[in-house]
Amino acid sequence: MSRLIHSDPEAGACAVATHGLCKRYGGETALEGVDLWVPDGAVYVLIGPNGAGKSTTLKVLMNLERPDAGTAEVFGLDTVRRGPEVRAQVGYVPEHHDHGYRWMTCGRLLRHVAAYYPAWDPAYADHLSRAFDLRLDRRVGALSKGEARRLHLVLALAHRPPLLLLDEPTDGLDPVARNRTLALLAEHLADSPTTVLVSTHQIYEMESLADHIGVLREGRLVAQMPRDELKRTVRRYRIEVPEGWEAPPELRSAGPRRPGAGREFQWTLVGEEREVTDRLTLSGARVREVTTLGLEDAALAFLPEEVSR
Amino acid sequence: MIETALHPTPRPRDVLREQLRAVGLALRVPAAATVALVGLVTLLLTAELLREGGRVDFHPEHQMLPSVVGLLLPIAVWRGEARFGAGFLWTLPVERRRHALARVFAGWAWLMAAIALFVLWLLAFTLLSGGSLLAEETLRLLPSYSVRAPGPIDPAAVRSVPWTPQPLLWLVPFTAATGTYLLASALALGSRYPLRWIIGTVLGVFLVGAIGDAADVKWLAFGPSNPLESLLNGPYGLDTLFTARTESLKIDVTLSTGESVVVWRGLPDLGQWAAATLLWIGAGVLALLAAASRHREGRPA
């Protein structure tokens, strides 16, 4: 069973917090004891393989799914008891592309959603629509996947919500549109004080924006920490071990050991480098090399090998 | 500690206004089709009146169309909406049960407007054809008529009675459509697969009757049909809601003289219509509230 590897929750305000969140669909476990902590103003990237529970987590935060156990709060508001108030704070981009009324035009859908958000900024909605090359006279049902995604982003951003919940926001976008989307998102974050919780497979896309990382695996949050801490503490060690060597139990592994030549193997471990090296040395292992990992490799180290490869 | 300035939720009247607009838009296509149909009927009726003369009397209570429209309207009102799961409507910042009821209300408001236009259309036809609104009519009354003995009728058993339609009956299309709309909305909102329920119920009734017939078990063969008959044509049945029984009380009979005439088994009873209407609309409201409660927030998983 995986242990949650995380830094202590910060003393400051948090935008999203879940406690022991569990969700099951029949016999399938979607979430198991998830304790998510998204600091106010953070860009939190939630990664995990398909079926890890990323979309379910976002749906629970929107109160679109009821948790079987545990609680979830957005800006201190309980998502189950105060769903409408929670959703008023959120700009939501769902995972599927058929969000909205297929028979409406894009312009009408924008006006429709605007009526629900007193903070809707029509000028900003126009700006975003132009920036995303959105044709407002087109029917939603006639949009391509990428166009629908751009429409969802305008709907999510135009009321300048304090929290953005983005489920695979670049899914379906071509490389040009993806870059433009990420640039607009960065521009939005610079202009509006916003917390972002984004679920993605493409962590490299969010690398320039992310400041917190969470890793979901089989419904469990196996790691969450600030980006700098992740990069500092997750390292790959090439070690040589004696016959019959047993790993010290206090070492925190982020992935399986990969065998190398002879008695050597590579192992991704979590902890301050000096501390980990001392423990390995004390246990009789010789540390041959320590490799610093990029953000993506560090985060993917927590996932099963077939996913992270 | 919360440092972020929180956004407000929308005002209920803004939500209602937007739902009226959105549902109005969703109904544009069926409305255009209905207008085209009514235009065609207008042309045909006008041609017939010009060719053969005659007149149209104002009897909106005779029309079944509003009930049928009320029954089908929820399909258009909920078009494109995933009523269960993470549907678009539920992602908006309004309590889900209230939001669903706002949409149902918006559909009802458009339904009433459409029926008002329909009644005005009938009124225009009546006036243009020289028909009467509330003129006294003479009805042939046959209170002793029995379905079980439909043989030739003795003309002496039929008596003529004067009857003046009550203006209150002009409300029948509105109340009938409201009743069917509420019940259909409850089904749409409370069930993931409403068509399966309707088809399953109808098949179930026929199946029980067929098994009873095949096994020659009378209580089983007629068991479902008696309550069904009461539900449809009983004093407080759907026919009373739909037409104040102005249709089911009226029958064609053959007199012993060989003449075929229309007779009335009884006169429409306003009290009975009012009671049936209250009963059906009350049941519709309760069913709708129960159905909407499936979507309420804050209930345990």
Contacts between the chains, C-beta under 8 A, distances in Angstrom:
chain1	res1	chain2	res2	distance
A	12	B	1	7.9
A	13	B	1	5.1
A	13	B	2	6.1
A	13	B	3	4.8
A	13	B	4	7.5
A	15	B	4	7.0
A	40	B	3	5.8
A	40	B	4	6.0
A	59	B	86	5.7
A	62	B	86	7.6
A	62	B	91	6.3
A	63	B	297	6.0
A	64	B	85	7.6
A	64	B	86	4.2
A	64	B	90	6.0
A	64	B	91	6.7
A	65	B	86	7.4
A	66	B	299	7.8
A	66	B	300	7.5
A	66	B	301	4.0
A	67	B	301	6.6
A	68	B	301	5.3
A	75	B	2	5.4
A	75	B	4	5.8
A	75	B	6	6.1
A	76	B	2	5.2
A	80	B	297	6.9
A	80	B	298	5.7
A	81	B	297	7.7
A	81	B	298	5.1
A	83	B	95	7.1
A	83	B	96	7.4
A	83	B	297	4.2
A	83	B	298	7.2
A	84	B	9	5.1
A	84	B	93	4.8
A	84	B	94	5.5
A	84	B	95	5.1
A	84	B	297	7.3
A	85	B	6	7.3
A	85	B	9	5.9
A	85	B	93	7.2
A	86	B	93	7.9
A	87	B	91	6.7
A	87	B	92	6.7
A	87	B	93	4.0
A	88	B	6	7.4
A	88	B	7	4.8
A	88	B	8	6.5
A	88	B	9	4.7
A	88	B	10	7.9
A	88	B	93	3.8
A	89	B	4	7.8
A	89	B	6	5.9
A	89	B	7	5.6
A	92	B	91	5.7
A	94	B	86	6.6
A	94	B	91	7.3
A	99	B	88	5.7
A	99	B	91	7.5
A	100	B	88	5.5
A	101	B	22	7.7
A	101	B	26	7.7
A	101	B	80	4.8
A	101	B	81	7.6
A	101	B	88	6.8
A	102	B	80	5.4
A	103	B	25	7.9
A	103	B	26	6.9
A	103	B	79	6.8
A	103	B	80	5.8
A	104	B	22	7.9
A	104	B	25	7.0
A	108	B	25	6.9
A	112	B	18	6.3
A	112	B	21	7.7
A	112	B	22	5.7
A	113	B	92	7.3
A	115	B	10	6.8
A	115	B	14	5.6
A	115	B	15	7.4
A	115	B	17	7.3
A	115	B	18	3.8
A	116	B	10	4.9
A	116	B	14	7.7
A	116	B	15	7.0
A	116	B	18	7.1
A	116	B	92	4.7
A	116	B	93	5.9
A	116	B	94	6.9
A	117	B	7	7.0
A	117	B	10	7.0
A	117	B	93	7.2
A	118	B	7	7.0
A	118	B	8	5.3
A	118	B	10	6.2
A	118	B	11	7.8
A	119	B	7	4.8
A	119	B	8	7.6
A	159	B	7	7.0
A	161	B	7	6.7
A	162	B	4	4.5
A	162	B	5	7.3
A	162	B	6	6.8
A	162	B	7	6.8
A	193	B	4	6.9
A	195	B	4	7.6
